[in-house]
Amino acid sequence: MLIRRCAVLFLEPREDLDIDWAALFAGDAALGANIRWMALAAHLGEEVEVTLEEMAALGGIGLTLWQERDDCEQKFGAAAIARLLQTGLLIGDDDDHNAHFRVRDEVLRSQNWRPLSATAHMFSRWGDMRVDKGMQFPSFEELVVSYGTPPGPAIERAAPGDAVALPAPERARLDDTLFQRYTGRNFDGAAVLPLATAARLLQRAFGAQGEREMAPGAFVLKKLSPSAGGLHPVEAYVLAQRVEGVAPGLYHYHPVRHVLEPLAAMDTTQTAELAMRMVADQDWFVDAPMMVVLAARVERNFWKYRNHAKAYRALLLDAGHLSQTFYLLATEAGMPAFVTAAVNEIDIERVFGLDPLKDMVIAVCGCGKASGAQDTVEMRYEP
Ligand SMILES: Cc1cc2nc3c(=O)[nH]c(=O)nc-3n(C[C@H](O)[C@H](O)[C@H](O)COP(=O)(O)O)c2cc1C
């Protein structure tokens, strides 16, 4: 049997601090520190604790060339090799032996991820995160009690006398929309989003306004937000709760054909439960009649930006631009919107059928009619 190391692997010396009660009562230093080595392998997405012997094997077996298992066992010990194969940190070439690890490793290799970016993405995802499981939204008052006051909202980088005074901006066309935009946290749970509004929002925020062939077979879309390399890899997946003429459920929005492609039908209890789960228990968003998951097709971006130090950052920026355009369109339609990165990516991947090594869930947006209540804080512009 031939083996090699998984493609992307980082090892972190993790320090756990413990109170040593015996030492405390004996009057000695009571804080004990314990270091464990954690293997962070992007194709697994789950941490694996490794021993020093296993680390030596991981450091000695390369990720490219296949080597005889027997030779590796002789060098690094049969027990270490067996455990590393069993945990998926080493990959075997045979079909019966944990072949699913090889498949995941190959998916990762095929996408051209930068190793650090793949690791950052795979290990920052949440699954089933809820308020009662450690999802916390401390108030500003609580934060100040814990950490003192935050760094000030603005800084000076020059003496006041050296600063160049600028004229006050004149009012202009965009102002009405910009000043009315705010993050809604009190949605009307009965209101239905009119189809025409939903359609305009989706088309102007996520739809193509044109298509251009940059080289034979290499197409880019023109959208109303900027995108790194013009690639527009961020896809919009819709959770429709109450959209006029659209059955509750999950859809993919096709940016060229301007259609909603049905993925799963649901009843309204299921859509409400899923909405809550998607935004990790942020119940102030759940009444939004339409939510949109922003998920980047990394392969499209990494086709150009292969193993690139800036590519991951560019994907996050792309999603940020789309969400701002979404906000402004919702504002124009007289509605608040929201965007949140505090989402349960793993649950979202599961229901929409997305592979996190290929389709990177970045954020969830939503919008809907305001209820008029102020149960949860909002920050509206006050002249
Ligand atoms: C990347 C990002 C993540 C956010 N995540 C959350 C969130 O998890 N929960 C929430 O209530 N608001 C979230 N917001 C909204 C911000 O709290 C909001 O934009 C900010 O308080 C300013 O208010 P405004 O948008 O009404 O001007 C997020 C905004 C951004 C840009």
The ligand as an SDF file (V2000), in Angstrom:
LIG
                    3D

 31 33  0  0  0  0  0  0  0  0999 V2000
  -19.6670   41.7610    8.6050 C   0  0  0  0  0  0  0  0  0  0  0  0
  -20.8620   42.1720    9.4220 C   0  0  0  0  0  0  0  0  0  0  0  0
  -21.3550   41.3040   10.3570 C   0  0  0  0  0  0  0  0  0  0  0  0
  -22.4660   41.6470   11.1300 C   0  0  0  0  0  0  0  0  0  0  0  0
  -22.9580   40.7550   12.0140 N   0  0  0  0  0  0  0  0  0  0  0  0
  -24.0560   41.0740   12.7430 C   0  0  0  0  0  0  0  0  0  0  0  0
  -24.6100   40.1440   13.6600 C   0  0  0  0  0  0  0  0  0  0  0  0
  -24.1110   39.0410   13.8350 O   0  0  0  0  0  0  0  0  0  0  0  0
  -25.7270   40.4950   14.3310 N   0  0  0  0  0  0  0  0  0  0  0  0
  -26.3140   41.7060   14.1810 C   0  0  0  0  0  0  0  0  0  0  0  0
  -27.3350   41.9620   14.8330 O   0  0  0  0  0  0  0  0  0  0  0  0
  -25.8200   42.6240   13.3190 N   0  0  0  0  0  0  0  0  0  0  0  0
  -24.7020   42.3300   12.5900 C   0  0  0  0  0  0  0  0  0  0  0  0
  -24.1970   43.2490   11.6990 N   0  0  0  0  0  0  0  0  0  0  0  0
  -24.8310   44.5610   11.5680 C   0  0  0  0  0  0  0  0  0  0  0  0
  -24.0540   45.5950   12.3600 C   0  0  0  0  0  0  0  0  0  0  0  0
  -24.2680   45.3760   13.7360 O   0  0  0  0  0  0  0  0  0  0  0  0
  -24.5260   46.9910   11.9510 C   0  0  0  0  0  0  0  0  0  0  0  0
  -24.1540   47.2370   10.6210 O   0  0  0  0  0  0  0  0  0  0  0  0
  -23.9240   48.0790   12.8490 C   0  0  0  0  0  0  0  0  0  0  0  0
  -24.4000   47.9540   14.1580 O   0  0  0  0  0  0  0  0  0  0  0  0
  -24.2210   49.4790   12.3380 C   0  0  0  0  0  0  0  0  0  0  0  0
  -25.6130   49.6670   12.2350 O   0  0  0  0  0  0  0  0  0  0  0  0
  -26.3070   50.1020   10.8680 P   0  0  0  0  0  0  0  0  0  0  0  0
  -26.0370   49.0280    9.8570 O   0  0  0  0  0  0  0  0  0  0  0  0
  -27.7700   50.2100   11.1860 O   0  0  0  0  0  0  0  0  0  0  0  0
  -25.7000   51.4060   10.4370 O   0  0  0  0  0  0  0  0  0  0  0  0
  -23.0820   42.9270   10.9450 C   0  0  0  0  0  0  0  0  0  0  0  0
  -22.5710   43.8050    9.9820 C   0  0  0  0  0  0  0  0  0  0  0  0
  -21.4720   43.4360    9.2280 C   0  0  0  0  0  0  0  0  0  0  0  0
  -20.9540   44.3960    8.1810 C   0  0  0  0  0  0  0  0  0  0  0  0
  1  2  1  0
  2  3  1  0
  2 30  2  0
  3  4  2  0
  4  5  1  0
  4 28  1  0
  5  6  2  0
  6  7  1  0
  6 13  1  0
  7  8  2  0
  7  9  1  0
  9 10  1  0
 10 11  2  0
 10 12  1  0
 12 13  2  0
 13 14  1  0
 14 15  1  0
 14 28  1  0
 15 16  1  0
 16 17  1  0
 16 18  1  0
 18 19  1  0
 18 20  1  0
 20 21  1  0
 20 22  1  0
 22 23  1  0
 23 24  1  0
 24 25  2  0
 24 26  1  0
 24 27  1  0
 28 29  2  0
 29 30  1  0
 30 31  1  0
M  END
$$$$
